[in-house]
């Protein structure tokens, strides 16, 4: 559960493994792609005047999900958290999907944040 207070809702469409120039990151590497998606969420929230700490909920879409991918998901989240200096624990909905919008993408993460 997440209880958020604030006056502005920020809805971030799915963030993927692309750097600031739109170049792919982590080809075939789920952990690297998760890390980049989380970093992109933090960047987007900074530009909106917030931070990752303002995230109230995440939805994570993973291509061909199976439980054996959980360690890679956790690794990517952990690396992003270490780089950002944040606690990444948020309410999360994890969905397995057959594909995403581009064939090289393994994960997409969308976020809802509440800012003051």
C-alpha positions in Angstrom: 0.0 0.0 0.0 1.1 3.5 -0.7 -0.5 6.6 0.9 0.5 9.8 -0.9 -0.1 13.4 -0.2 0.4 16.3 -2.5 -1.3 18.4 -5.0 0.1 17.2 -8.4 -0.2 13.8 -9.9 2.4 12.8 -12.4 1.7 9.9 -14.8 4.7 8.6 -16.6 4.1 6.4 -19.6 6.2 3.3 -19.9 9.9 4.0 -19.5 12.3 1.7 -21.4 15.9 0.9 -21.9 16.9 4.0 -23.9 19.5 6.5 -23.0 19.0 10.3 -23.1 19.8 10.2 -26.9 17.3 7.4 -27.6 20.0 4.8 -28.0 19.2 1.2 -26.8 20.8 0.1 -23.5 21.4 -3.5 -22.4 20.6 -5.5 -25.5 19.4 -8.9 -24.3 20.1 -8.0 -20.6 17.0 -7.8 -18.4 18.9 -6.4 -15.4 20.5 -3.6 -17.5 17.2 -2.7 -19.1 15.4 -2.6 -15.7 18.1 -0.3 -14.3 17.9 2.1 -17.3 14.0 2.2 -17.1 14.3 3.1 -13.4 16.9 5.8 -14.1 14.7 7.2 -16.8 11.8 7.4 -14.3 14.0 9.4 -11.9 15.2 11.7 -14.7 11.6 12.4 -15.8 10.4 13.1 -12.3 13.4 15.4 -11.7 12.3 17.4 -14.7 8.8 17.6 -13.2 10.2 19.0 -10.0 10.1 15.7 -8.0 12.2 12.6 -7.4 11.8 8.9 -7.3 10.8 9.2 -3.7 7.5 10.7 -5.0 6.5 7.5 -6.8 3.3 6.1 -5.4 3.0 3.1 -7.7 4.8 1.3 -10.5 3.7 -1.1 -13.2 6.4 -3.3 -14.6 5.8 -5.2 -17.9 8.3 -8.0 -18.6 8.5 -9.9 -21.9 8.1 -13.6 -21.5 7.9 -13.4 -17.7 8.8 -16.4 -15.6 9.7 -16.6 -11.9 13.3 -17.4 -12.8 13.7 -13.8 -14.1 13.0 -12.4 -10.6 16.7 -12.3 -9.6 17.5 -10.2 -12.8 14.6 -7.9 -12.1 15.9 -7.4 -8.5 19.4 -6.9 -9.7 18.4 -4.1 -12.1 16.2 -2.4 -9.4 19.1 -2.7 -6.9 21.6 -1.1 -9.3 19.3 1.8 -10.1 18.6 2.3 -6.4 22.3 2.4 -5.5 23.0 4.9 -8.3 20.1 7.1 -7.2 20.5 6.7 -3.5 16.8 5.7 -3.1 14.7 3.1 -1.5 13.1 1.4 -4.5 10.4 -0.4 -2.6 7.1 0.8 -3.9 3.7 -0.8 -4.6 4.4 -2.7 -7.9 2.2 -4.5 -10.3 4.3 -7.0 -12.4 2.8 -8.2 -15.6 4.2 -10.7 -18.1 3.6 -9.8 -21.7 4.4 -11.5 -25.0 6.0 -8.4 -26.5 6.5 -4.6 -26.2 6.5 -1.9 -28.8 10.0 -2.6 -30.1 11.5 -6.0 -30.5 14.7 -5.3 -28.5 12.8 -4.2 -25.3 12.5 -6.7 -22.5 10.9 -4.4 -19.9 8.8 -1.3 -19.6 8.1 0.5 -16.4 5.3 3.1 -15.9 5.0 5.2 -12.7 2.4 7.3 -10.9 3.9 10.0 -8.6 2.4 12.6 -6.3 4.2 15.9 -5.9 3.6 18.8 -3.6 
